[in-house]
């Protein structure tokens, strides 16, 4: 299918390897990595059936390991074509689900954000076939675009906007057979500097609550490097008694955490997460309450300006602890999403009431700078899995353990794996698929992908990048048939700081990886030690 292009092949996968990636690449391509011929055919038909401009060509890359569909037109520009490309994504999600490919994550794995990726796993169990998907999309600074909503849902959302969004709005119908309409909102709620930005979270919570009566949440997607789209699939049983217990945590700049419409009982719990994370520096945390939007804000002293590695690690470690603690109190992460692409804004975290789980553990896997991959708060068996997969799929140059606010193991990778250009991104996507496979076998499931450090950060190489790719958070739940927490707390896998480019040189060992039994150093201790180091 399609013309052949000769490149270095991705690592071959076994017949039972279950993961594939579908990438929407600006300006005009959809690429499939580790797909089968049957899946290529289904995706091609899904594109042909929904993309009005048609497919211009198909091409093989990486010696046939990747299939690229080049679309006619400009699918990621503004206007009707950009709405059409969302429809294409929804059709692919639905068609793959209905042949047994379960969606598990959507993310950006490149610095330029020209690639937006959906990852699927093939399942052997029976998967319920789903009907046409629906979505709610934030657009520009002032629009909500609704597609394929049931009439009752559309009417209820319209009533909610009248009651919840006080600046006002007006409807704009779109000529596509009545499947789409837009709400033009006054006050630019997606503009991060407006007073309506805080209020916007309140009515987003209300809209998601209304959608969950008749739909189940599937994913958040961002195909255009702007604001996110919430995708839903219809429920088999409609319920008017959906729990309204949904709230948002917003990470703001480098020194604020805002909580919107959370139950009062959770506020001291979230405060304690910050206190425990910052250690003796926690006396600098201030709490402010804004009753207008149901907002509670925690403001803390920013990280040392010159210690940006600590800043990056600390924020992601705090998210690890929020996921663990809130899950233990019966709150699960639904998704991370972006309301604004301003560099001062991070992803919003959406939580929903669920069953409590007191024994879960969370670690973060995060691309950093041009060629690093960090594992934060990860147990030794995960570090060992990372080491093996990276060595097989990319070039592992060095491995170093940092002791910032949390234990962090950094892998220096060869080339520039987070680049948008060349074949590097194909190998990176393949590596991530294999890491997901290894983590799943060790009892960890992907729970969140989000951008929590979106500001320009200058690293020790002296170069800055506008964004790091999304970070990933994985949760270990013992009921998944894996050893309990106590069984892998003390497992030790020694680290090695080695040069794989010069294997003849002797290896210089570093300290062994910390387990969960050994508490990480306090933030104050690390900050004091860092300030004493020469720069």
C-alpha positions in Angstrom: 0.0 0.0 0.0 1.7 3.2 -1.1 5.2 3.9 -2.5 8.2 2.6 -0.7 10.9 4.9 0.8 14.1 3.3 2.1 15.3 4.3 5.5 16.7 2.5 8.5 14.1 0.2 9.9 12.6 0.5 13.3 13.3 -2.4 15.6 11.2 -5.3 14.5 8.3 -6.2 16.8 7.1 -9.7 17.7 3.8 -11.0 16.4 2.2 -10.5 19.8 3.4 -6.9 20.3 0.2 -4.9 21.0 1.0 -1.2 20.6 0.7 1.2 17.7 0.8 5.0 17.3 -1.2 7.2 15.0 0.4 10.7 14.5 -1.2 13.8 13.2 1.7 15.8 11.8 1.5 19.5 10.8 1.0 20.6 8.0 -0.7 17.8 6.1 0.1 14.2 7.2 -1.2 11.3 9.3 1.4 8.7 10.1 1.0 5.2 11.5 3.8 3.5 13.4 3.8 -0.3 14.1 0.4 -0.8 12.3 -0.6 -4.0 10.5 -1.8 -4.0 6.9 -5.4 -4.4 8.1 -5.0 -1.4 10.4 -3.4 0.7 7.6 -6.4 -0.2 5.4 -9.0 0.7 8.1 -7.2 4.1 8.8 -7.0 4.8 5.1 -10.7 4.2 4.6 -11.5 6.3 7.7 -9.6 9.2 6.2 -11.1 8.8 2.8 -14.6 8.7 4.3 -14.2 11.9 6.3 -11.5 14.2 4.9 -13.4 16.1 2.2 -10.2 17.2 0.3 -9.0 13.6 -0.1 -5.7 11.8 0.2 -2.9 13.0 -2.1 -0.5 10.1 -1.6 0.8 7.4 0.7 4.4 6.6 1.4 6.4 4.1 3.4 9.1 5.3 5.8 11.7 3.5 7.9 11.9 0.6 5.6 8.2 0.0 5.7 7.8 0.3 9.5 5.8 3.6 9.1 3.0 4.5 6.7 2.4 8.1 5.9 -0.8 9.5 4.5 -0.4 12.9 2.8 -3.7 14.8 2.8 -4.8 17.4 0.2 -5.4 20.9 1.5 -4.3 22.4 4.8 -6.0 20.4 7.5 -4.5 22.2 10.5 -5.4 25.7 9.4 -8.3 27.6 10.9 -11.9 27.4 9.6 -13.9 24.5 8.3 -10.9 22.4 7.4 -9.6 22.3 11.0 -13.1 21.2 12.1 -13.0 18.5 9.5 -9.6 17.1 10.7 -11.2 16.7 14.2 -13.8 14.6 12.5 -11.1 12.5 10.8 -9.5 11.9 14.2 -12.8 10.9 15.8 -13.5 8.4 12.9 -10.0 6.8 13.3 -10.5 6.5 17.1 -13.9 4.9 16.6 -12.8 2.5 13.8 -9.7 1.3 15.6 -11.8 0.7 18.8 -14.3 -1.3 16.9 -11.6 -3.8 15.6 -10.1 -4.2 19.1 -7.5 -1.4 19.3 -8.1 0.3 22.6 -7.1 4.0 23.0 -4.8 4.5 25.9 -3.1 7.9 25.5 -2.8 11.1 23.5 0.2 13.3 23.8 2.9 15.4 22.1 6.3 13.9 22.0 8.2 16.6 20.1 9.4 20.0 21.1 8.0 21.9 18.1 4.5 20.4 18.7 4.1 19.5 15.1 3.3 15.9 16.0 0.2 15.0 18.0 0.0 11.3 18.8 -2.7 8.8 19.7 -1.4 5.4 21.2 -3.5 2.2 21.1 -3.1 -1.3 22.4 -4.6 -4.3 20.7 -6.8 -6.3 23.1 -7.7 -10.0 23.0 -10.8 -9.4 25.1 -14.2 -8.5 23.6 -14.4 -4.7 23.1 -17.8 -3.0 22.9 -18.4 -1.4 19.6 -19.1 2.3 20.0 -21.2 4.6 17.9 -20.2 8.0 16.4 -18.1 10.1 18.7 -19.0 13.6 19.9 -16.7 16.5 20.9 -16.5 19.8 22.6 -13.7 22.0 21.3 -12.2 25.2 22.7 -11.1 27.4 19.8 -9.4 30.8 19.3 -9.8 32.8 22.5 -13.6 32.9 22.6 -15.3 29.9 20.9 -16.8 26.6 21.9 -17.4 24.3 19.0 -19.8 21.4 19.5 -20.0 18.4 17.1 -22.4 15.5 16.9 -24.2 16.2 20.2 -27.6 14.7 20.9 -30.3 17.4 20.8 -31.1 17.1 24.6 -27.4 17.5 25.4 -27.1 20.5 23.2 -30.1 22.2 24.7 -28.9 21.5 28.3 -25.5 22.9 27.5 -27.1 26.0 26.0 -29.1 26.5 29.2 -26.0 26.0 31.3 -24.1 28.7 29.4 -26.9 31.1 30.0 -26.8 30.5 33.7 -23.1 29.9 34.3 -21.3 32.3 31.9 -22.4 35.8 32.9 -20.5 37.9 30.2 -22.9 36.2 27.6 -22.6 34.5 24.3 -24.4 33.9 21.0 -24.8 30.8 18.8 -23.4 30.4 15.3 -24.8 27.5 13.2 -22.4 25.7 10.8 -23.8 24.4 7.5 -22.9 20.7 7.9 -26.3 19.1 8.2 -26.9 20.3 11.7 -24.1 18.3 13.3 -22.0 21.3 14.4 -22.6 24.7 16.1 -20.4 27.2 17.8 -20.9 29.3 20.9 -19.2 32.7 20.6 -18.3 33.7 24.2 -17.8 37.3 25.2 -14.8 38.3 27.2 -12.2 35.9 25.6 -12.3 33.1 28.3 -9.4 31.2 26.7 -7.2 34.3 26.8 -5.0 33.7 29.9 -4.9 37.4 30.9 -8.6 38.0 31.0 -10.8 38.1 34.1 -13.1 35.5 32.4 -10.3 32.9 32.4 -11.0 31.8 35.9 -14.8 31.7 35.4 -14.2 29.6 32.3 -13.2 26.6 34.4 -16.5 26.7 36.2 -18.7 26.4 33.1 -16.3 23.8 31.6 -16.9 21.6 34.7 -20.6 22.1 34.1 -20.4 21.2 30.4 -18.4 18.1 31.1 -20.9 17.0 33.8 -23.8 17.4 31.3 -21.9 15.4 28.7 -21.2 12.6 31.1 -24.9 12.0 31.5 -25.2 10.6 28.0 -21.5 10.1 27.0 -18.3 8.6 28.4 -15.1 10.6 28.3 -12.6 9.2 25.8 -9.7 11.6 25.5 -8.5 15.2 25.1 -6.8 16.0 21.8 -4.9 19.0 20.5 -4.3 18.7 16.8 -3.4 22.4 16.1 -1.1 23.5 19.0 -3.9 25.7 20.4 -6.6 24.7 22.9 -7.8 21.2 23.6 -10.8 19.2 22.3 -12.8 16.9 24.6 -13.9 13.7 22.9 -16.7 11.5 24.1 -18.5 8.3 23.0 -22.2 7.5 23.6 -23.2 5.5 26.7 -25.2 2.3 26.2 -27.3 3.4 29.2 -28.2 7.0 29.7 -28.1 8.3 33.3 -29.4 11.5 34.7 -27.8 10.8 38.1 -24.2 11.2 37.2 -22.0 12.3 40.1 -21.4 16.0 39.8 -18.2 15.7 41.8 -15.7 17.0 39.3 -13.0 19.6 40.0 -10.0 21.2 38.3 -6.4 21.7 39.6 -4.6 24.4 37.6 -0.8 24.8 37.7 0.0 28.5 37.2 3.4 29.8 36.2 6.0 28.4 38.6 4.6 29.4 42.0 0.8 28.8 42.1 -1.6 26.0 42.4 -5.3 26.8 42.0 -8.2 24.5 42.8 -11.6 25.1 41.2 -14.9 23.8 42.7 -13.3 21.0 44.8 -15.2 19.8 48.0 -14.0 21.6 51.0 -12.7 18.4 52.6 -10.0 18.2 49.8 -8.5 21.6 50.4 -6.5 20.6 53.6 -5.5 17.3 51.8 -4.1 19.2 48.8 -2.4 21.7 51.2 -0.7 18.8 53.0 0.7 17.4 49.7 2.4 20.8 49.1 3.6 20.9 52.7 5.1 17.4 52.6 6.7 18.1 49.2 8.4 21.3 50.2 9.4 20.1 53.6 10.6 22.8 56.0 10.1 25.5 53.3 6.3 24.8 53.5 5.9 27.8 55.8 6.1 29.9 52.6 2.9 28.5 51.3 0.0 31.0 51.3 -3.7 30.1 50.8 -6.3 32.4 49.2 -10.0 31.8 48.7 -12.0 33.4 45.9 -15.7 32.6 46.5 -16.8 34.0 43.1 -15.4 31.0 41.1 -15.1 28.4 43.9 -11.4 28.9 43.7 -8.7 28.2 46.3 -5.2 29.3 45.5 -2.0 28.1 47.0 1.0 30.4 46.4 4.5 29.3 47.3 7.9 30.8 46.8 9.2 30.0 43.4 12.2 27.7 42.9 15.7 29.3 42.7 15.9 31.2 39.4 19.1 29.5 38.4 18.0 26.0 39.5 15.7 25.2 36.6 16.4 21.5 36.8 15.0 21.5 40.4 12.0 23.6 39.2 11.2 21.0 36.5 11.5 18.1 38.8 9.6 19.6 41.7 6.5 20.4 39.7 6.3 16.9 38.2 7.0 15.3 41.6 4.1 17.4 43.1 1.8 16.0 40.4 2.9 12.5 41.3 2.0 13.1 44.9 -1.3 14.7 44.0 -2.3 11.7 41.9 -1.4 9.3 44.7 -3.0 11.1 47.6 -6.2 12.1 45.7 -6.6 8.5 44.5 -6.3 7.2 48.1 -9.2 9.5 49.0 -11.3 8.4 46.1 -10.5 10.9 43.3 -9.2 9.8 39.9 -7.5 11.8 37.2 -9.7 12.1 34.1 -7.4 14.0 31.8 -4.9 16.9 31.5 -6.0 19.6 29.0 -4.9 23.0 27.8 -7.1 26.1 27.9 -4.4 28.4 26.6 -1.1 28.2 24.9 0.4 31.1 26.7 3.8 30.2 28.0 2.9 31.1 31.6 0.1 28.5 31.6 0.4 24.8 32.3 -2.1 22.0 31.7 -5.3 21.9 33.7 -5.9 18.6 35.7 -9.5 17.3 35.8 -10.5 15.0 38.6 -13.7 13.0 39.2 -15.0 11.1 42.2 -14.2 7.4 42.1 -13.3 4.4 44.3 -10.5 5.0 46.8 -7.2 3.1 46.5 -4.8 3.6 49.4 -1.8 1.7 48.0 -1.1 3.2 44.6 2.2 4.6 43.6 2.9 7.1 40.8 6.1 7.9 38.8 6.7 10.4 36.0 8.5 9.8 32.8 9.4 13.1 31.1 11.4 14.2 28.0 13.7 17.1 28.9 15.6 19.4 26.7 16.9 18.1 23.3 18.0 14.6 24.3 17.2 13.6 27.9 14.6 11.3 29.4 14.0 11.5 33.1 12.2 9.1 35.4 11.0 10.8 38.6 9.9 9.0 41.7 10.3 5.6 39.9 11.0 2.3 41.5 14.2 0.4 40.6 12.4 -2.2 38.3 11.1 0.7 36.2 14.6 2.2 35.9 15.9 -1.2 34.8 13.1 -1.4 32.2 13.9 2.1 30.9 17.6 1.2 30.6 17.0 -1.9 28.5 14.4 -0.4 26.2 16.4 2.7 25.5 19.6 0.7 24.8 17.7 -1.4 22.3 15.8 1.4 20.4 18.1 4.5 20.8 21.6 5.2 21.8 22.0 5.5 25.6 25.0 7.8 26.2 25.0 8.3 30.0 22.8 7.6 33.0 22.9 9.8 36.1 21.0 9.9 39.3 19.9 13.3 40.6 18.7 14.0 44.1 16.5 17.0 43.6 13.2 17.3 45.5 12.6 13.7 44.5 14.8 10.9 43.2 15.3 11.4 39.5 17.2 9.2 37.1 18.3 10.9 33.9 19.1 9.2 30.7 21.1 11.0 28.0 20.0 9.8 24.6 21.8 9.9 21.3 20.9 12.3 18.5 17.9 14.6 19.2 14.9 12.2 19.9 12.4 15.0 20.6 13.0 16.8 17.3 10.2 17.2 14.8 12.4 16.6 11.8 13.9 13.5 10.2 13.3 10.0 11.4 14.2 10.6 15.0 10.6 11.0 16.1 9.7 7.7 14.5 12.3 5.9 16.6 11.2 7.8 19.7 7.5 6.9 19.2 8.5 3.2 18.8 10.6 3.4 22.0 7.6 4.9 23.9 5.4 2.1 22.7 7.9 -0.5 24.0 8.2 1.3 27.3 4.4 1.3 27.7 4.5 -2.5 27.0 7.2 -3.1 29.7 5.5 -0.8 32.3 2.1 -2.6 31.8 3.7 -6.0 32.5 5.1 -4.5 35.7 1.7 -3.3 36.8 1.8 0.3 35.8 -0.8 2.0 33.6 -0.6 5.4 32.0 -2.9 7.8 33.8 -2.0 11.2 32.6 -0.1 13.1 29.9 0.3 16.8 30.4 2.5 19.9 29.9 3.3 21.2 33.3 6.5 23.1 32.4 5.5 25.1 29.3 7.7 28.2 29.9 10.9 28.6 27.9 13.6 26.9 30.0 17.3 27.4 29.5 19.2 24.2 30.4 22.8 23.7 31.2 23.7 23.4 27.5 23.0 27.1 27.3 20.1 26.7 24.8 16.4 27.2 25.4 13.4 25.6 23.9 9.8 26.9 23.9 8.4 23.6 25.2 9.4 20.2 26.4 7.2 17.4 25.1 4.4 16.2 27.4 5.3 14.4 30.6 3.7 11.0 31.4 2.4 9.8 34.8 2.0 6.0 35.5 0.1 4.5 38.4 0.8 1.1 40.0 -2.3 -0.5 41.5 -1.6 -3.8 43.3 -5.0 -5.4 42.3 -3.7 -5.6 38.7 -2.1 -8.9 39.7 1.4 -7.6 40.4 3.4 -7.7 43.7 2.2 -5.4 46.5 4.1 -2.2 47.3 6.0 -3.8 50.2 7.4 -6.5 47.8 9.2 -4.0 45.5 10.1 -1.3 48.0 13.4 -2.7 48.8 14.3 -4.0 45.3 17.7 -2.5 44.4 19.0 -2.2 40.9 22.4 -0.4 40.8 22.8 2.5 38.5 25.7 2.8 36.1 26.9 6.0 34.6 28.4 4.7 31.4 29.4 5.8 28.0 27.9 3.6 25.4 29.8 5.4 22.7 33.1 4.2 24.2 32.4 0.7 25.6 36.1 0.0 26.1 36.4 2.7 28.8 35.8 1.5 32.4 32.4 2.3 33.9 32.1 4.6 36.8 29.3 3.5 39.1 27.0 6.0 40.9 25.0 5.5 44.0 22.3 2.8 43.8 18.8 3.9 42.9 16.6 4.9 45.8 13.5 2.9 46.5 10.3 4.1 48.0 11.6 3.1 51.5 14.3 5.7 51.4 12.6 9.2 51.6 13.9 11.8 49.1 15.8 14.7 50.5 13.8 17.7 51.5 13.5 20.6 49.1 15.3 22.9 51.6 18.3 20.5 51.8 18.6 20.2 48.0 18.2 24.0 47.4 20.9 24.7 50.0 23.3 22.2 48.4 22.6 23.6 44.9 23.3 27.1 46.0 26.7 26.1 47.2 27.6 24.6 43.8 29.6 26.8 41.3 27.7 27.8 38.2 
